[in-house]
Amino acid sequence: MSPPAWPAGVRSENLSKVTLSGLVFAVNWEDPNLDRAALGIGPHARIATVCSGACNTFAFLLDDPDSILAFDFNPAQVWLLELKAAAYRRLDHGGMLELLGVRPSARRQSLLDDLLEWMSPAANAFWRSNRRLVDGGLLASGRYERLVRAFGSMLRVIQGRRRIRGLFEERDAAGRERFYRDSWDNWRWRLLVTVCFNRIVLARAGLNADYFRFADGTSSFGESFNRRARQVMTALPVRDNSYLAQYVLGRYLDEAHLPIWLKPENFDLIRSRIDRIDARVADVRDVFRKQTESCFDGICLSNVFELMSQADADTVIPDVARVVRPGGRVTLRNLMVPRSVPDRLSHLLALDEQASRALHAADRSFVYRSFQVYTRPQR
């Protein structure tokens, strides 16, 4: 088996409009279960998705799509996908867990050496120049993950071992609510959230000040984060929530509670379908322009429209609607800045309010303030 011929990718002229240098996200912080349910991914589906940490791209392969276009305007995120894809190709499951930092390892640099030739020249050069990113485990290498780990370290000090253990005990919804109210929700927890999740700190994590330019300023991200954290700690099962474990423990709970893309029973299946991914460096404002009409069954945009004004976002929506098939769906998240398909463009993409509310209520990753599901109307 020879190394794959990775596509050269698309480098947009607009990439300079918003710049994120280096690796910002080592994992996805979007719950793929929401997108899988919303899009109804199945055999022969054609999907386009923002790359980010690449985890969700791999999770979508479990639904047997024909192809996945994974794009990101930050080249480092695409090169991260290439490294993880190379790990699927060349390592066994245990070796991948070592590289990622799920298991302790003294051989991460040698594992990286084994993977370099299985990446594009650009990705090869990036990882040769940034070898240190795998020293502590690849999952800890993004700027946002470093913020999360710092938050978790302080959280474990202020809450103590007994509360931390108690959070992950099996309880019903009423029991989780009592634990949160009586044990977890103290002034130290609220202060820590306020200190760690504000615009200044998030800017240092790679979400630069321009990212928040269009926020209305009516509420802080920390307040919003705390409100959604309560929802996920009380309304949803806790032990299987890998996102919550990362915030609280700085790691996954254990190997029995890995995210779906890392579960051992899914490893060989994802490996067998890895060549269905087309990884590209591209801006959302350009990636769909040269695609043929109705060429995708579903599109995951994460929160890309927050990186531009609503007026600029409105120029992209017709391109998105054109390339998704009639009846196909598009998912969109909001983090800080409210963005949506405006009413005047609802004839292109219509909001499914019921699906949006139901899926957002089940979101195990509590970072995003909204999850929206749109459908291209049938003609």
Secondary structure, 3 states (H helix, E strand, C coil): CCCCCCCCCCCCHHHHHCCCCCCCCCCCCCCHHHHHHHHCCCCCCEEEEECCCCHHHHHHHHHCCCEEEEEECCHHHHHHHHHHHHHHHHCCHHHHHHHHCCCCCCCHHHHHHHHHHHCCHHHHHHHHHCHHHHCCCHHHCCHHHHHHHHHHHHHHHHHHHHHHHHHCCCCCHHHHHHHHHHHHCCHHHHHHHHHHCCHHHHHHCCCCHHHHCCCCCCCCHHHHHHHHHHHHHHCCCCCCCHHHHHHHHCCCCCHHHCCHHHCHHHHHHHHHCHHHEEEEECCHHHHCCCCCCCCEEEEECCCHHHHCCHHHHHHHHHHHHHHEEEEEEEEEEECCCCCCCCHHHCCCCEECHHHHHHHHHCCCCCCCCEEEEEECCCC
